[in-house]
């Protein structure tokens, strides 16, 4: 629905709840369009882009424990 249709609704005496709902729908659609357009640019500015040739870091499942670090900690405690 565009703004001309909303003006027509008001001119024809449509109930206020219908006009309000149409306005809300139109504003939501426009804001969603803006967010979809702006999101990639905002992400690039916050997180940057990987340089050419830079490998992405490997991500583990968080379970693996470094055995050397564990041994050093045990030795320090003794």
Secondary structure as GFF3:
##gff-version 3
##sequence-region A 1 78
A	DSSP	alpha_helix	3	11	.	.	.	ID=ss1
A	DSSP	alpha_helix	16	47	.	.	.	ID=ss2
A	DSSP	alpha_helix	67	77	.	.	.	ID=ss3
###
